[in-house]
Amino acid sequence: MVDGDWQWVRPSLSLGFCLTVARDRRVPEVADILEIDPDDRPVLPWPEAVEEFGFDEPVARIGVAGAWSFVWQEPGAEAGARDVLTRLAEDGGEALTVWRTANALSVFGQARDGELLVEFELLRPEERTGADPDLLVPLMRQVGLDRAGAPDPVPAALRMLTELTGVLLDRQTVDAPLLTGVVRV
């Protein structure tokens, strides 16, 4: 298993965040799927993005990690909605998401070729939905997400995303200049 360290995400847990990744999607395509205004997509580092957009609207930052585009949204989870995930996975694509809202609802989802394969709340991993809800059970056991009440479900879900995609972000990557805009989906 990839020994990824997602502990830097901890400060984002109280306000909520969303990480969504999409294989072989270019950044402008991802922005189009999120319905970010084509005329308002500046490339900004995190401090300038906060200054320009604030926290009142769902703001996404989009970058690239290997063969995957990623969307980081803080706070909010619009970029990880089921319909967004399946649209990002159309035409032979694949997309995964891990998100948590300020009220502690936390979700993992995976879609491939436009179909939701598996989705579950991190606090109730035994209640999975999708076309192949048991697809990730061995990996869920490996990262400690196979039972309700797992001690650290969000970092475990992020480790699972890393295992499936190879994507391991750090705070410096998320804070770097990235395409930034308001999600309108």
C-alpha positions in Angstrom: 0.0 0.0 0.0 1.1 3.5 -0.7 2.2 5.1 2.6 0.6 8.5 2.0 0.4 11.2 4.6 -2.8 13.1 4.4 -2.6 14.5 7.9 -2.3 18.1 6.5 -6.0 17.9 5.7 -7.0 17.8 9.4 -7.4 21.6 9.8 -9.9 21.5 6.8 -12.1 19.0 8.5 -14.1 21.5 10.7 -15.1 23.6 7.7 -15.3 20.8 5.2 -13.4 20.1 2.0 -13.7 18.1 -1.2 -11.0 16.4 -3.3 -12.1 15.0 -6.6 -9.8 13.4 -9.2 -10.5 12.6 -12.8 -8.2 10.5 -15.0 -7.2 11.8 -18.4 -9.3 15.0 -18.1 -7.7 18.3 -18.9 -8.1 21.2 -16.5 -10.4 23.2 -18.8 -12.7 20.1 -19.3 -13.0 19.7 -15.5 -13.8 23.4 -15.2 -16.5 23.1 -17.9 -18.1 20.1 -16.1 -18.1 22.2 -12.9 -19.7 25.0 -14.9 -17.1 27.5 -13.9 -17.6 30.7 -15.9 -15.1 30.5 -18.8 -14.5 34.3 -18.4 -13.7 34.0 -14.7 -11.0 31.3 -14.3 -7.9 33.1 -13.0 -4.8 31.1 -12.0 -4.2 32.1 -8.4 -2.3 30.8 -5.4 -4.5 30.0 -2.3 -4.1 33.4 -0.5 -5.0 35.4 -3.6 -7.9 33.0 -4.3 -9.4 33.6 -0.9 -8.9 37.3 -1.3 -10.7 37.3 -4.7 -13.4 34.8 -4.1 -13.8 34.5 -0.3 -15.8 31.6 1.2 -19.4 32.6 0.5 -19.6 30.7 -2.8 -18.4 27.2 -3.7 -14.9 27.9 -5.1 -12.8 25.1 -6.7 -9.1 25.0 -7.5 -8.1 22.7 -10.3 -4.7 21.3 -11.0 -2.9 18.2 -12.4 -1.2 15.3 -10.6 0.2 12.8 -13.0 -2.5 11.5 -15.3 -5.2 12.9 -13.1 -6.7 16.3 -12.8 -7.7 17.2 -9.3 -10.3 19.6 -7.8 -9.7 20.9 -4.3 -12.7 22.7 -2.8 -12.5 24.2 0.7 -15.1 24.5 2.1 -17.9 22.7 0.4 -18.5 19.5 -1.6 -20.2 20.5 -4.8 -17.2 19.2 -6.8 -17.8 15.7 -5.4 -21.5 15.4 -6.1 -22.6 12.1 -7.7 -23.7 13.7 -11.0 -20.3 15.6 -11.2 -18.4 12.4 -10.5 -20.2 10.4 -13.2 -19.8 13.2 -15.7 -16.1 13.4 -15.0 -15.9 9.6 -15.6 -17.8 9.6 -19.0 -16.3 8.2 -22.2 -14.1 5.6 -20.6 -12.9 7.9 -17.8 -12.6 7.4 -14.1 -13.2 9.8 -11.2 -13.0 9.4 -7.4 -13.9 11.7 -4.6 -13.5 12.1 -0.9 -15.3 14.9 0.9 -16.5 16.1 4.3 -19.0 18.8 5.1 -19.0 21.1 8.1 -21.7 19.0 9.6 -19.4 15.9 9.4 -21.1 14.1 6.5 -18.1 12.4 4.8 -18.3 10.4 1.6 -16.1 8.3 -0.7 -17.2 7.7 -4.3 -15.8 6.1 -7.4 -17.2 6.2 -11.0 -16.0 4.7 -14.2 -17.2 5.2 -17.8 -20.1 7.4 -16.6 -21.4 4.9 -14.0 -21.2 5.2 -10.2 -19.4 2.0 -9.1 -19.4 2.6 -5.3 -20.3 5.3 -2.9 -20.6 5.3 0.9 -20.6 7.5 3.9 -17.3 7.1 5.8 -19.1 6.7 9.1 -21.3 3.9 7.6 -19.0 2.0 5.2 -21.2 -1.1 5.4 -24.0 0.8 3.6 -22.5 1.1 0.1 -24.4 1.9 -3.0 -23.5 1.8 -6.7 -23.2 -0.7 -9.6 -20.5 -2.6 -7.8 -20.8 -1.8 -4.1 -18.4 -4.5 -2.9 -15.6 -3.5 -5.4 -13.4 -1.9 -2.8 -14.0 -4.1 0.3 -10.5 -5.6 0.4 -8.9 -2.1 0.1 -11.3 -0.7 2.6 -10.1 -3.4 5.1 -6.5 -2.6 4.3 -6.9 1.1 5.2 -9.3 0.5 8.1 -12.6 1.6 6.6 -14.3 -1.7 6.7 -16.5 -1.1 9.8 -18.6 1.7 11.3 -16.7 3.8 13.8 -13.3 3.5 12.1 -11.0 5.8 14.2 -9.8 8.1 11.4 -12.0 7.7 8.4 -11.1 10.8 6.3 -7.3 10.2 6.1 -8.1 6.5 5.6 -10.4 7.3 2.6 -7.7 9.7 1.2 -5.1 6.8 1.5 -7.6 4.6 -0.4 -7.8 7.3 -3.1 -4.0 7.4 -3.3 -3.8 3.6 -3.5 -6.3 3.6 -6.4 -4.9 6.6 -8.3 -1.3 7.3 -7.2 -2.4 10.9 -6.4 -0.9 12.2 -3.2 -1.3 15.9 -2.7 0.4 18.1 -0.1 -0.6 21.5 1.2 2.0 23.2 -1.0 0.4 21.8 -4.2 -3.0 22.9 -3.1 -1.7 26.4 -2.2 0.2 26.8 -5.5 -1.2 28.8 -8.4 -4.2 26.8 -9.8 -7.2 27.6 -12.0 -9.8 28.9 -9.6 -13.4 29.6 -10.0 -17.0 29.4 -8.6 -18.7 26.0 -9.1 -22.1 26.4 -10.7 -23.4 22.8 -10.9 
